[in-house]
Amino acid sequence: MNQDSPNHERTRPADVVTDIIHEVGDEIAAVVAVPGEITYRTLNRFFEFIGNSGILFTQALGYVLRGSLSMRGTVAQIATIGVDSLPLVLVTVAFSGMVLALYSAQTLVDWGFGSLVGRGVALSVVREIGPVLTAVVVAARSGSGMAAEIGTMKVTEQIDALRALAISPVEYLVSPRLVAAIIALPILTIFADVIGVVAGYYVAVINGVAGGSFISDARSYVVPHDINMGLIKTVVFGAVIAIVGCQEGLQTTGGASGVGRSTTNAVVISVVLIYILNFFMAYVMFGGRTGAY
């Protein structure tokens, strides 16, 4: 017994250290595995959502191309998406243009380049501020409404009732909203561009920019290509808002709380996709340049 005790005492610290290393290793592996698992689930859900949205878009577009489109429903959705959103869009873009003109005028007038304010404000509004903020406002207002309305129909089994009557929910609910959003967004953007430039003009003049210089500079450097590319962006944004809102609505489960989640998800996903797509479209449309040339 006395001879075994020293050996036992000599091996005991090594065993303790080994156990500690194993425990630390297990903890590190668990910590590393959790973000990996979360990332995998997030990416999996993201690509699954993109795939389902692509299928929904293809189905809705197919009904439109086959002429199976309710004109009455489409006109009603254009009024909801376009007319009802117009005041909020105008206020948002007008004050954004005013803020841009304020900062531009204060900086450029001090350096003796006040004549460049018109170019900067007009290009910024027609290329970015008008299309993007219009889409964001519509996503927050109408995209959430689509998700809430269709989600409520889903949890109250009205979608199932449509299928029981041999009516396709995609044809009846999604196609009119898709067409309405694609039509309404460019029209809203035209009004937004005008009000944004006009509001920027007044603020620039108040801050020392010559009115004639602002107008002539804007007219010289804003070409139809800039306006057209901004409107093309809104067509894509409109499709994104409609498909995401309808997709979230159709996937709603869990009663009233599920409708709330779908509404929130529709707004968040739409806004994120708008900003991501806006960068890539701007890069392609304007050659990756950030200047006016």
C-alpha positions in Angstrom: 0.0 0.0 0.0 2.8 2.4 0.8 4.5 1.7 -2.5 1.3 2.3 -4.5 0.5 5.6 -2.8 3.4 7.6 -4.3 2.6 6.3 -7.8 -1.0 7.2 -7.3 0.0 10.7 -6.1 2.3 11.1 -9.1 -0.3 10.3 -11.7 -3.2 12.1 -10.1 -2.1 15.7 -11.3 -1.8 14.5 -14.8 -5.2 13.0 -14.8 -6.7 16.2 -13.4 -5.0 18.3 -16.1 -6.3 15.9 -18.8 -9.8 16.1 -17.5 -9.6 19.9 -17.4 -8.3 20.0 -21.0 -11.1 17.7 -22.1 -13.7 19.8 -20.4 -12.3 23.0 -21.9 -12.2 21.4 -25.3 -15.8 20.3 -25.0 -16.9 23.8 -23.9 -15.0 25.5 -26.8 -16.5 23.0 -29.3 -20.0 23.7 -27.9 -19.5 27.5 -28.2 -18.2 27.2 -31.7 -20.9 24.8 -32.8 -23.8 27.1 -31.6 -23.0 30.0 -34.0 -22.4 27.5 -36.7 -25.7 25.8 -36.1 -27.5 29.2 -36.0 -25.7 30.3 -39.2 -26.7 27.1 -41.0 -30.3 27.4 -39.9 -30.4 31.1 -40.9 -28.9 30.4 -44.3 -31.2 27.4 -44.9 -34.3 29.4 -44.0 -33.1 32.3 -46.2 -32.5 30.2 -49.3 -35.7 28.3 -48.7 -37.6 31.6 -48.5 -35.9 32.8 -51.7 -36.8 29.6 -53.5 -40.4 29.7 -52.3 -40.7 33.4 -53.3 -39.3 32.6 -56.8 -41.9 29.9 -57.2 -44.6 32.2 -56.1 -43.5 34.9 -58.5 -43.4 32.5 -61.4 -46.9 31.2 -60.6 -48.3 34.7 -60.2 -46.6 35.9 -63.4 -47.9 32.9 -65.2 -51.5 33.8 -64.4 -50.9 37.4 -65.6 -49.4 36.2 -68.9 -52.4 33.9 -69.4 -54.8 36.7 -68.9 -56.2 35.3 -65.7 -56.1 38.6 -63.9 -58.9 40.3 -62.0 -58.8 43.9 -63.3 -61.2 45.0 -60.5 -58.9 43.6 -57.9 -55.8 45.1 -59.6 -57.3 48.6 -59.7 -58.3 48.3 -56.1 -54.8 47.3 -55.1 -53.3 50.2 -57.2 -55.5 52.6 -55.2 -54.4 51.0 -52.0 -50.7 50.9 -52.8 -50.4 54.1 -54.9 -53.0 56.6 -53.9 -53.1 55.9 -50.2 -49.3 55.9 -50.0 -48.8 59.1 -51.9 -49.0 61.7 -49.1 -46.5 59.7 -46.9 -44.1 59.2 -49.9 -44.2 62.9 -50.8 -43.5 64.0 -47.2 -40.6 61.6 -46.8 -38.9 62.4 -50.0 -39.5 66.1 -49.8 -37.8 66.4 -46.4 -35.0 64.1 -47.5 -34.3 66.3 -50.5 -34.4 69.4 -48.2 -31.9 67.9 -45.8 -29.6 66.9 -48.7 -29.8 70.4 -50.2 -29.2 72.0 -46.8 -25.9 70.1 -46.2 -24.8 70.5 -49.8 -25.5 74.2 -49.9 -23.7 74.9 -46.6 -20.6 73.0 -47.7 -20.3 74.0 -51.3 -21.3 77.7 -51.0 -18.5 78.2 -48.4 -16.0 76.7 -50.9 -17.4 78.8 -53.8 -19.0 75.9 -55.6 -22.6 76.7 -55.0 -23.4 76.1 -58.6 -22.9 72.3 -58.1 -25.7 72.0 -55.6 -28.4 71.6 -58.3 -26.5 68.7 -59.9 -25.9 66.9 -56.6 -29.4 67.2 -55.3 -31.2 66.4 -58.6 -29.0 63.3 -59.4 -29.3 62.0 -55.8 -33.1 62.4 -55.8 -33.8 60.8 -59.2 -31.2 58.0 -58.9 -31.5 57.0 -55.2 -33.6 59.0 -52.8 -36.8 59.0 -54.8 -36.8 55.3 -55.8 -35.4 53.8 -52.6 -37.4 55.9 -50.1 -40.6 55.4 -52.1 -40.0 51.6 -52.0 -39.2 51.7 -48.3 -42.4 53.7 -47.5 -44.5 51.4 -49.6 -42.9 48.3 -48.0 -43.7 49.6 -44.5 -47.2 50.6 -45.3 -48.5 48.3 -48.1 -46.2 45.4 -47.8 -47.1 44.9 -44.2 -50.8 45.3 -45.1 -50.5 42.5 -47.7 -48.9 40.2 -45.1 -51.5 41.0 -42.5 -54.5 40.7 -44.8 -53.4 37.4 -46.4 -52.1 36.1 -43.1 -55.5 36.7 -41.4 -57.2 34.9 -44.3 -54.7 32.0 -43.8 -55.3 31.6 -40.0 -59.1 31.9 -40.4 -59.0 29.2 -43.1 -60.3 31.5 -45.8 -57.4 30.4 -48.0 -58.6 26.8 -47.6 -62.1 27.9 -48.5 -60.8 29.4 -51.8 -59.1 26.1 -52.6 -62.3 24.2 -51.8 -64.1 26.4 -54.4 -61.4 25.6 -57.0 -60.0 29.2 -56.8 -56.3 29.5 -56.8 -55.1 31.8 -54.0 -52.1 32.8 -56.1 -54.4 33.9 -59.0 -57.0 35.6 -56.7 -54.7 37.2 -54.1 -51.1 37.4 -55.4 -51.3 38.3 -59.1 -53.4 41.5 -58.6 -51.0 42.7 -55.9 -48.0 42.0 -58.0 -49.2 43.9 -61.0 -50.5 46.7 -58.9 -47.2 47.2 -57.1 -45.2 47.1 -60.4 -47.5 49.8 -61.8 -47.9 52.0 -58.7 -44.2 52.2 -57.6 -42.9 54.0 -60.8 -45.9 56.4 -60.7 -45.2 57.2 -57.0 -41.5 57.7 -57.8 -42.3 60.3 -60.5 -44.2 62.4 -58.0 -41.5 61.8 -55.4 -38.7 62.9 -57.8 -40.5 66.1 -58.6 -41.3 67.1 -55.0 -37.8 66.1 -53.8 -36.1 68.3 -56.4 -38.5 71.2 -55.8 -38.1 71.0 -52.0 -34.3 70.8 -52.4 -34.4 73.9 -54.7 -36.2 76.1 -52.1 -33.8 75.1 -49.3 -30.8 75.6 -51.6 -32.0 79.1 -52.6 -32.6 80.0 -48.9 -29.0 79.0 -48.1 -27.3 81.1 -50.8 -27.5 79.2 -54.0 -28.7 81.1 -57.0 -32.0 79.7 -58.3 -31.1 80.0 -61.9 -27.8 78.3 -61.3 -29.5 75.4 -59.5 -32.0 74.8 -62.3 -29.5 75.1 -65.2 -27.0 72.8 -63.4 -29.7 70.2 -62.7 -31.0 70.4 -66.3 -27.5 70.0 -67.7 -26.5 66.9 -65.7 -29.7 65.0 -65.2 -30.4 63.1 -68.4 -33.3 60.8 -69.2 -31.1 57.8 -68.5 -30.9 58.8 -64.9 -34.6 59.1 -64.5 -35.4 55.9 -66.5 -32.9 53.8 -64.5 -34.5 55.0 -61.2 -37.9 54.0 -62.5 -36.7 50.6 -63.5 -35.4 50.1 -60.0 -38.9 50.7 -58.7 -40.3 48.0 -60.9 -38.0 45.5 -59.2 -38.8 46.9 -55.8 -42.5 46.7 -56.4 -42.2 43.0 -57.3 -40.1 42.3 -54.2 -42.6 44.1 -51.9 -45.6 42.3 -53.3 -44.0 38.8 -53.4 -42.5 39.1 -50.0 -45.7 40.4 -48.4 -47.8 37.7 -50.1 -45.4 34.9 -49.3 -45.2 35.8 -45.6 -49.0 36.0 -45.5 -49.4 32.6 -47.1 -47.0 31.0 -44.7 -48.6 32.5 -41.6 -49.4 30.1 -38.8 -50.2 30.5 -35.1 -53.2 32.7 -35.0 -52.9 36.4 -34.1 -49.3 36.2 -33.0 -48.4 34.5 -36.2 -50.0 37.4 -38.2 -47.9 39.8 -36.2 -44.7 37.9 -37.0 -45.5 37.7 -40.7 -46.2 41.4 -40.8 -42.9 42.2 -39.2 -41.0 39.8 -41.3 -42.5 41.2 -44.5 -41.3 44.7 -43.7 -37.9 43.7 -42.5 -37.2 41.3 -45.4 -38.5 43.7 -48.0 -36.4 46.7 -46.8 -33.2 44.6 -46.6 -33.7 43.2 -50.1 -34.5 46.7 -51.4 -31.2 48.1 -50.1 -29.2 45.0 -51.3 -30.7 45.0 -54.8 -30.4 48.8 -55.0 -26.6 48.6 -54.6 -26.2 46.0 -57.4 -28.6 47.7 -59.7 -26.9 51.1 -59.2 -23.6 49.5 -59.8 -24.7 47.9 -63.1 -26.8 50.9 -64.3 -24.3 53.6 -63.6 -21.1 51.7 -64.3 -19.9 51.5 -60.7 -19.3 55.2 -60.7 -20.4 57.4 -57.9 -19.9 60.7 -59.7 -22.0 62.5 -62.2 -20.1 61.5 -65.3 
